Amino acid sequence: MKPKLVYLLFFSLLAWSCGDGTLHATLDAQDGISDGKPTDQDQENQNAESLAVENQDKKATNPDESNEEGIQIEISSEISLCGVFQDGREIQNELDLLCEIGLKTMTQTLPQDSGSFEFDLIEKLTFGPEKEKATKLGPGVCFHEIQEISGYLTHKYQCEQSFEVGQDPLVIYYPLEITFLPDQPRTKKLVFDEKYLSFPLMEGFLGAGQDYNTEMIQFASCKYAALELYRIVLEWENHDQLILDQRGADPRGADIPLNVLLDIGYPGATAPANLVKAEVRLNGSQFQVNDYFQLVYASWHHNWFEQYLIVLDSPLDGIYGLYCQDAGENGREPPQELLYLGKDLDPQNPIRRVKLSNYKIDLIESP
């Protein structure tokens, strides 16, 4: 198990960088979700809090009443979570930490008593650009703590499951904190749908789990289907093109799309983003890249200096990958060039640079 101090420090940093609500949920009598611990307020503050809770209801999962008492988790179909970018990391770090976890299909009510219990949430795990299958190191386990203050009942679950990748341990954590308001039926259901998965849900710690750039992973939706879809078209000599489909942050507009700000809750911070498809027209060949492990996104805080790396299925005229990065002093200008990458996929060592002749972005879908 990871040292508790390291774990708590990291989640404090994550909550600061990703905005409120990525790790904790408070459920009220109207099935809303808001952040933080509730306090006794006068009627005016209670009304304001109720409005905030109603607005935040879209943030996670639209929890419904369950027929079974307790907190119920529902995963009704095959669902995968993918490692997503973290602020300020180089794109090669993101490439090295690509990771996909497959969740078990289940409808399960979590135990209501304090203590620990076995809980296998993860069915399989694939790690790195080589798609290594991880070895499961025993069953998953959850640690459950109950706190009751002034009628507010809080359930704190910290679930973890351990794997081995090569010679390194990889521990996945799923923290869940739910507070029931006074006189509220203490029965809730968390549905693992795209909206719930559109913000960091789980964390992974590789090896010692202390190096931000090489050992820490956030997990969210692989496809971000609940977020906007943007299409980015880059063109250069001989009408060669790279067409990128990006879900999440608006690459050229405001730092945070309106629906992300309202529905997901990333005020003043970095919005979620990921590449979901690329179409390449290069040297007379045309093909698509759809594999998560070949579509790499990176950016700085607030989605500045967005970077894109496309790994080709097989080398084309000695080209193993394509790379570009936003330009300008603040990284908010369109990229000026595209890099052809060799076998090492290192943007610092391209085999060729080509100047872009055309660049445009369109909003394709707004869920």
Helices and strands as residue ranges (DSSP letters): H 4-18, E 26-27, E 33-34, H 43-56, E 70-75, E 79-84, H 91-96, E 99-103, E 106-110, E 115-118, E 122-127, E 132-133, E 135-136, E 141-149, E 152-165, E 168-180, E 187-191, G 196-198, E 202-206, E 216-221, E 229-235, G 237-239, E 241-248, H 258-259, I 260-264, E 273-282, E 285-289, G 292-294, E 295-298, G 301-303, E 307-316, E 319-325, E 337-341, E 352-355, E 358-365
